[in-house]
Structures are given as C-alpha cells and as structure tokens.
Amino acid sequence: MRPSYELVASKIDEIEAEMRRMGVWQSQPLTPEQLDFKEPFGMDLLTLEQWLQFIFIPNVKDIIVTKGEFPSGSQVGDHAFREWVMWGSRDNVEPLIQLLRQFDSLFGNA
C-alpha cells in the first residue's frame, strides 16, 4: 500500500526543517553545470545536502502536487548513513538520517 500524499508531505517538511536547523540549507541555487550530474545522488557534482535540497525534495513535492506516482522504494537514508557516518563527511547528522530512514519506511524500506 502506498503512503498518503499528506504523510509524505509531512515527512518532507520535517526533512527540510531539519536541514535548515542544521545550517545545511543553501541560499544560492545550483549552477546549470551542477545540474548536469551523471552519478546517482549527483555524487559527481553535488554534495548530498545539495542533492536533497535541489533534486530530492523538489521531486517529491512535485509528485505530491501533481498527485503523481511515488517510487516503489527509497534508500536515501541508507545512502546518507554511508555518506555522512561511514565515510565521515559530516557530524551530528543522526536526526536527519532518522528522518530520511522514516521517509524510506513509508515505501516499505526499513
């Protein structure tokens, strides 16, 4: 069973609020060159924070607004854990990782 649009919207709002609280929400938009990424999660040109802000969150919000089809699964929480914790690129990210894993669980990924 797919989650409701309202439930997904609420979780996305929590993710955005946590990113702002952490001070990782970027005020400047991406450059056109940065939008030409080839790797999953934009890893070749973007930080994970940029990908979340400029790609992931807007795409999810667009699905909500248009009442589109959600993906069959999500693993953004696992990727964030690998990027920030295992590879040690960011500290104090546990609350955000938890929110991303909660997002994933909406689509059957625990």
N, CA, C and O of each residue as an XYZ file, in Angstrom:
440
protein
N       0.837     -1.192      0.000
C       0.000      0.000      0.000
C       0.878      1.250      0.000
O       1.848      1.336      0.754
N       0.546      2.173     -0.813
C       1.296      3.420     -0.926
C       0.909      4.388      0.193
O      -0.244      4.411      0.624
N       1.867      5.184      0.661
C       1.540      6.180      1.695
C       0.689      7.305      1.108
O       0.672      7.520     -0.104
N      -0.003      8.005      1.971
C      -0.810      9.140      1.513
C       0.107     10.301      1.134
O       1.229     10.420      1.629
N      -0.392     11.135      0.261
C       0.359     12.332     -0.117
C       0.605     13.213      1.102
O       1.666     13.826      1.226
N      -0.369     13.277      1.994
C      -0.237     14.113      3.189
C       0.878     13.606      4.097
O       1.646     14.399      4.640
N       0.968     12.295      4.260
C       2.008     11.718      5.108
C       3.394     11.980      4.517
O       4.319     12.341      5.245
N       3.539     11.803      3.229
C       4.823     12.051      2.566
C       5.172     13.534      2.650
O       6.324     13.881      2.909
N       4.198     14.410      2.435
C       4.439     15.856      2.522
C       4.908     16.248      3.919
O       5.813     17.069      4.066
N       4.303     15.670      4.929
C       4.697     15.962      6.302
C       6.146     15.543      6.559
O       6.903     16.278      7.194
N       6.528     14.368      6.068
C       7.897     13.887      6.282
C       8.897     14.754      5.521
O       9.975     15.050      6.036
N       8.553     15.160      4.311
C       9.442     16.032      3.530
C       9.612     17.371      4.241
O      10.713     17.920      4.275
N       8.535     17.895      4.805
C       8.631     19.154      5.557
C       9.554     19.000      6.765
O      10.320     19.911      7.078
N       9.487     17.854      7.442
C      10.374     17.599      8.580
C      11.829     17.525      8.135
O      12.714     18.048      8.813
N      12.079     16.882      7.006
C      13.446     16.770      6.477
C      13.985     18.152      6.151
O      15.112     18.482      6.521
N      13.195     18.959      5.464
C      13.635     20.320      5.131
C      13.891     21.145      6.390
O      14.891     21.859      6.469
N      13.008     21.054      7.362
C      13.182     21.812      8.611
C      14.467     21.399      9.321
O      15.183     22.249      9.851
N      14.765     20.101      9.336
C      15.996     19.638      9.996
C      17.225     20.134      9.245
O      18.215     20.521      9.867
N      17.175     20.127      7.926
C      18.314     20.632      7.157
C      18.535     22.118      7.447
O      19.675     22.564      7.573
N      17.470     22.865      7.552
C      17.589     24.296      7.884
C      18.151     24.464      9.298
O      19.021     25.302      9.535
N      17.642     23.654     10.236
C      18.124     23.736     11.616
C      19.609     23.444     11.694
O      20.333     24.077     12.463
N      20.068     22.478     10.892
C      21.482     22.101     10.870
C      22.364     23.142     10.174
O      23.587     23.117     10.311
N      21.738     24.054      9.429
C      22.502     25.061      8.704
C      23.077     24.564      7.389
O      24.053     25.124      6.889
N      22.477     23.506      6.814
C      22.983     22.979      5.545
C      22.083     23.352      4.367
O      22.318     22.903      3.245
N      21.059     24.166      4.613
C      20.168     24.618      3.548
C      20.845     25.769      2.823
O      21.167     26.788      3.434
N      21.054     25.615      1.561
C      21.830     26.561      0.751
C      20.920     27.651      0.186
O      19.852     27.353     -0.349
N      21.341     28.912      0.304
C      20.522     30.018     -0.210
C      20.720     30.240     -1.706
O      19.807     30.708     -2.387
N      21.885     29.914     -2.218
C      22.162     30.092     -3.647
C      21.691     28.877     -4.435
O      21.880     27.745     -3.991
N      21.075     29.095     -5.606
C      20.670     27.948     -6.421
C      21.888     27.258     -7.028
O      22.993     27.800     -7.037
N      21.660     26.066     -7.526
C      22.719     25.354     -8.227
C      23.005     26.041     -9.560
O      22.141     26.706    -10.132
N      24.209     25.869    -10.031
C      24.555     26.366    -11.363
C      24.039     25.377    -12.405
O      23.797     24.215    -12.079
N      23.866     25.814    -13.645
C      23.457     24.868    -14.694
C      24.426     23.695    -14.821
O      24.006     22.576    -15.116
N      25.702     23.938    -14.606
C      26.691     22.863    -14.695
C      26.462     21.808    -13.624
O      26.631     20.615    -13.877
N      26.078     22.242    -12.428
C      25.836     21.295    -11.340
C      24.617     20.404    -11.610
O      24.522     19.298    -11.078
N      23.712     20.879    -12.415
C      22.522     20.094    -12.730
C      22.787     19.032    -13.793
O      21.909     18.232    -14.114
N      23.992     19.031    -14.331
C      24.360     18.072    -15.370
C      25.064     16.855    -14.777
O      25.964     16.293    -15.400
N      24.664     16.452    -13.592
C      25.304     15.305    -12.943
C      24.917     14.012    -13.642
O      23.868     13.915    -14.279
N      25.786     13.025    -13.508
C      25.569     11.718    -14.145
C      25.422     10.589    -13.123
O      24.780      9.578    -13.407
N      26.001     10.750    -11.958
C      26.024      9.696    -10.937
C      24.753      9.730    -10.089
O      24.127     10.781     -9.951
N      24.366      8.578     -9.518
C      23.249      8.567     -8.575
C      23.506      9.551     -7.435
O      24.640      9.728     -6.989
N      22.439     10.179     -6.979
C      22.511     11.184     -5.907
C      23.386     12.374     -6.300
O      23.786     13.153     -5.435
N      23.690     12.526     -7.590
C      24.504     13.645     -8.042
C      25.910     13.636     -7.504
O      26.565     14.677     -7.464
N      26.398     12.460     -7.082
C      27.676     12.370     -6.382
C      28.856     12.927     -7.168
O      29.875     13.279     -6.573
N      28.742     13.016     -8.487
C      29.852     13.531     -9.271
C      29.955     15.050     -9.218
O      31.025     15.599     -9.482
N      28.856     15.750     -8.879
C      28.888     17.217     -8.895
C      28.281     17.884     -7.662
O      28.486     19.079     -7.447
N      27.547     17.139     -6.860
C      26.813     17.733     -5.743
C      27.191     17.079     -4.422
O      27.602     15.919     -4.378
N      27.044     17.845     -3.353
C      27.075     17.234     -2.034
C      25.717     16.562     -1.827
O      24.755     16.873     -2.529
N      25.642     15.660     -0.884
C      24.360     15.023     -0.608
C      23.338     16.057     -0.149
O      22.159     15.962     -0.490
N      23.781     17.030      0.613
C      22.878     18.082      1.072
C      22.282     18.838     -0.117
O      21.087     19.133     -0.129
N      23.112     19.150     -1.115
C      22.613     19.830     -2.311
C      21.627     18.953     -3.062
O      20.585     19.430     -3.510
N      21.951     17.670     -3.204
C      21.051     16.765     -3.910
C      19.705     16.699     -3.199
O      18.658     16.748     -3.844
N      19.727     16.587     -1.866
C      18.477     16.546     -1.110
C      17.664     17.823     -1.339
O      16.464     17.759     -1.603
N      18.316     18.971     -1.239
C      17.614     20.250     -1.338
C      17.107     20.544     -2.738
O      15.965     20.970     -2.907
N      17.931     20.325     -3.727
C      17.603     20.794     -5.074
C      17.028     19.721     -6.003
O      16.448     20.056     -7.036
N      17.173     18.467     -5.664
C      16.673     17.399     -6.529
C      15.596     16.574     -5.801
O      14.446     16.514     -6.236
N      15.986     15.951     -4.703
C      15.093     15.040     -3.991
C      13.829     15.730     -3.483
O      12.723     15.325     -3.842
N      13.972     16.756     -2.661
C      12.809     17.418     -2.064
C      11.897     18.008     -3.136
O      10.688     17.782     -3.074
N      12.415     18.760     -4.122
C      11.510     19.281     -5.163
C      10.809     18.179     -5.962
O       9.638     18.326     -6.314
N      11.508     17.078     -6.250
C      10.875     15.988     -6.995
C       9.735     15.363     -6.199
O       8.670     15.080     -6.749
N       9.957     15.149     -4.912
C       8.898     14.579     -4.073
C       7.730     15.562     -3.977
O       6.573     15.154     -4.070
N       8.019     16.840     -3.794
C       6.949     17.839     -3.719
C       6.161     17.896     -5.026
O       4.945     18.084     -5.009
N       6.843     17.735     -6.154
C       6.166     17.739     -7.450
C       5.216     16.541     -7.562
O       4.099     16.680     -8.061
N       5.652     15.382     -7.106
C       4.778     14.203     -7.118
C       3.537     14.463     -6.271
O       2.428     14.088     -6.653
N       3.726     15.102     -5.125
C       2.604     15.394     -4.231
C       1.623     16.351     -4.903
O       0.418     16.101     -4.916
N       2.139     17.441     -5.459
C       1.281     18.465     -6.078
C       0.504     17.905     -7.268
O      -0.680     18.195     -7.437
N       1.172     17.110     -8.080
C       0.529     16.581     -9.288
C      -0.231     15.282     -9.033
O      -0.842     14.719     -9.942
N      -0.186     14.809     -7.771
C      -0.799     13.518     -7.418
C      -0.231     12.411     -8.306
O      -0.948     11.530     -8.782
N       1.083     12.492     -8.508
C       1.778     11.522     -9.344
C       2.066     10.229     -8.606
O       1.604     10.005     -7.487
N       2.833      9.399     -9.258
C       3.179      8.080     -8.731
C       4.472      8.162     -7.930
O       5.488      8.646     -8.429
N       4.432      7.693     -6.700
C       5.644      7.610     -5.892
C       6.505      6.450     -6.382
O       5.997      5.515     -7.001
N       7.802      6.509     -6.108
C       8.661      5.379     -6.474
C       8.277      4.138     -5.664
O       7.636      4.238     -4.618
N       8.674      2.994     -6.157
C       8.330      1.751     -5.464
C       9.157      1.543     -4.200
O       8.809      0.712     -3.361
N      10.240      2.284     -4.060
C      11.080      2.169     -2.877
C      11.996      3.362     -2.755
O      12.117      4.167     -3.678
N      12.631      3.468     -1.622
C      13.573      4.562     -1.373
C      14.662      4.066     -0.442
O      14.394      3.325      0.504
N      15.890      4.478     -0.715
C      17.024      4.112      0.132
C      17.897      5.324      0.437
O      19.107      5.199      0.627
N      17.281      6.480      0.481
C      18.048      7.702      0.709
C      18.644      7.731      2.118
O      19.722      8.294      2.312
N      17.975      7.142      3.093
C      18.513      7.088      4.452
C      19.784      6.265      4.533
O      20.742      6.650      5.203
N      19.790      5.125      3.847
C      20.997      4.291      3.814
C      22.148      5.011      3.136
O      23.290      4.944      3.590
N      21.840      5.698      2.050
C      22.906      6.431      1.358
C      23.458      7.541      2.255
O      24.671      7.745      2.319
N      22.576      8.248      2.938
C      23.021      9.313      3.844
C      23.900      8.748      4.949
O      24.911      9.351      5.309
N      23.523      7.595      5.488
C      24.346      6.968      6.526
C      25.741      6.660      5.981
O      26.744      6.971      6.623
N      25.801      6.056      4.811
C      27.115      5.744      4.221
C      27.928      7.013      3.980
O      29.113      7.071      4.309
N      27.297      8.007      3.416
C      27.993      9.252      3.057
C      28.484      9.996      4.299
O      29.646     10.395      4.370
N      27.614     10.178      5.254
C      27.924     11.051      6.377
C      28.566     10.339      7.552
O      29.426     10.921      8.214
N      28.187      9.121      7.831
C      28.683      8.421      9.013
C      29.845      7.503      8.657
O      30.934      7.630      9.216
N      29.618      6.586      7.736
C      30.671      5.625      7.403
C      31.889      6.310      6.775
O      33.031      5.976      7.092
N      31.631      7.269      5.884
C      32.736      7.962      5.218
C      33.171      9.206      5.989
O      34.134      9.877      5.617
N      32.450      9.500      7.062
C      32.847     10.570      7.968
C      32.837     11.970      7.388
O      33.653     12.806      7.777
N      31.918     12.240      6.455
C      31.931     13.562      5.838
C      31.121     14.610      6.595
O      31.193     15.793      6.263
N      30.350     14.201      7.608
C      29.558     15.177      8.362
C      29.266     14.616      9.744
O      29.027     13.418      9.903
N      29.288     15.491     10.740
C      28.978     15.106     12.116
C      27.554     15.535     12.473
O      26.947     16.354     11.784
N      27.040     14.970     13.553
C      25.754     15.364     14.133
C      24.594     15.270     13.148
O      23.750     16.163     13.077
N      24.565     14.188     12.398
C      23.529     14.015     11.383
C      22.476     12.975     11.751
O      21.580     12.696     10.954
N      22.571     12.408     12.927
C      21.664     11.337     13.296
C      20.191     11.723     13.169
O      19.410     10.925     12.650
N      19.770     12.919     13.623
C      18.346     13.262     13.457
C      17.915     13.302     11.984
O      16.822     12.844     11.653
N      18.748     13.835     11.113
C      18.393     13.891      9.698
C      18.379     12.501      9.077
O      17.486     12.185      8.291
N      19.343     11.678      9.417
C      19.353     10.301      8.908
C      18.101      9.568      9.376
O      17.497      8.822      8.605
N      17.708      9.770     10.619
C      16.492      9.132     11.126
C      15.276      9.574     10.321
O      14.434      8.743      9.982
N      15.168     10.849     10.010
C      14.043     11.338      9.204
C      14.070     10.739      7.799
O      13.025     10.373      7.260
N      15.248     10.638      7.212
C      15.361     10.053      5.877
C      14.991      8.565      5.911
O      14.358      8.062      4.984
N      15.382      7.873      6.966
C      15.003      6.454      7.090
C      13.497      6.313      7.324
O      12.881      5.353      6.860
N      12.916      7.258      8.034
C      11.455      7.237      8.206
C      10.778      7.452      6.850
O       9.768      6.815      6.551
N      11.330      8.340      6.042
C      10.817      8.531      4.684
C      10.891      7.209      3.919
O       9.908      6.777      3.317
N      12.056      6.575      3.947
C      12.231      5.294      3.257
C      11.183      4.279      3.707
O      10.625      3.545      2.891
N      10.923      4.245      5.017
C       9.989      3.240      5.554
C       8.566      3.450      5.042
O       7.762      2.517      5.065
N       8.244      4.649      4.586
C       6.924      4.887      4.007
C       6.715      4.059      2.746
O       5.584      3.799      2.337
N       7.824      3.649      2.139
C       7.770      2.895      0.886
C       8.237      1.450      1.082
O       8.634      0.779      0.130
N       8.183      0.994      2.312
C       8.492     -0.402      2.606
C       9.953     -0.683      2.869
O      10.332     -1.848      2.983
N      10.795      0.344      2.970
C      12.217      0.153      3.274
C      12.433      0.547      4.724
O      12.233      1.702      5.100
N      12.835     -0.400      5.521
C      13.043     -0.101      6.947
C      14.496      0.216      7.215
O      14.868      0.492      8.355
